[in-house]
Amino acid sequence: MINKFDDITKETMLSLEKTQRDFWNISRATAEFLYISIIEHGAKNVLEVGTSNGYSGLWLSKALKVTGGHLTTIEYYPKRQNIAIENFTKCGTIDVVTPLIGSACDVLRELPEDAKFDFVFVDANKRESIDYFNLIHPHLVKGGIYTCDNVLSHQEKVQPFIDAINAHPDYENVVLQLPAGLSFARKIR
Ligand SMILES: C[S@@+](CC[C@H](N)C(=O)[O-])C[C@H]1O[C@@H](n2cnc3c(N)ncnc32)[C@H](O)[C@@H]1O
């Protein structure tokens, strides 16, 4: 846990970790890694696919409070999105979050052509990982970071995405041995 977080944030995160399996949240280690990565990268426009109850989004948005950036996060289920909004509000990050509702592919197709992101975190429907990649690619700036969780825990479903990003001339990619396996790629051109 980040020592500088306020007590409400620490309590909220610890409480959310107790229901991690119900909401399919990322591991604490992955969350901490994403938090540090966003700050080190100086990311200002982050896109998350798969909000759930906002556990990962809390970490992303706390990092964006440091960089002065903004989080756009997509969720299919209104009930989960409402819980996430409550959590962002309670922890003081709702002002840097735009929660979008709908099927991720539909929402991504509707993004304005000039919408640009410098850091992406994907954690939704595993079989659609390849579709998210194809839809997000035009919106990721050169030098931007594209991350995707569960590439080891759900390897078979995510493999088409892994094959595509590894073969793509614009990306260099590593798979980090974090609990579920995190694909971490930089767009090099
Ligand atoms: C693994 S959970 C996300 C957990 C979250 N990133 C966290 O760590 O706190 C995946 C979420 O993606 C949502 N989801 C699944 N398929 C989706 C889709 N096609 N479009 C939008 N959201 C989707 C699910 O409802 C679920 O809440």
The ligand as an ORCA input file, in Angstrom:
! r2SCAN-3c Opt
* xyz 0 1
  C     -11.884     -8.480    -14.496
  S     -13.178     -7.356    -14.209
  C     -12.363     -5.799    -14.094
  C     -11.702     -5.586    -12.779
  C     -11.133     -4.219    -12.613
  N     -10.230     -3.880    -13.672
  C     -10.395     -4.160    -11.307
  O      -9.295     -4.727    -11.231
  O     -10.922     -3.573    -10.352
  C     -13.866     -7.214    -15.801
  C     -14.986     -6.214    -15.900
  O     -15.204     -5.980    -17.278
  C     -16.585     -5.943    -17.506
  N     -16.807     -6.375    -18.883
  C     -16.752     -7.638    -19.374
  N     -16.994     -7.642    -20.683
  C     -17.200     -6.359    -21.020
  C     -17.489     -5.729    -22.252
  N     -17.607     -6.428    -23.378
  N     -17.645     -4.400    -22.253
  C     -17.498     -3.669    -21.111
  N     -17.214     -4.225    -19.934
  C     -17.073     -5.557    -19.883
  C     -17.203     -6.890    -16.500
  O     -18.553     -6.536    -16.243
  C     -16.295     -6.718    -15.303
  O     -16.811     -5.781    -14.386
*
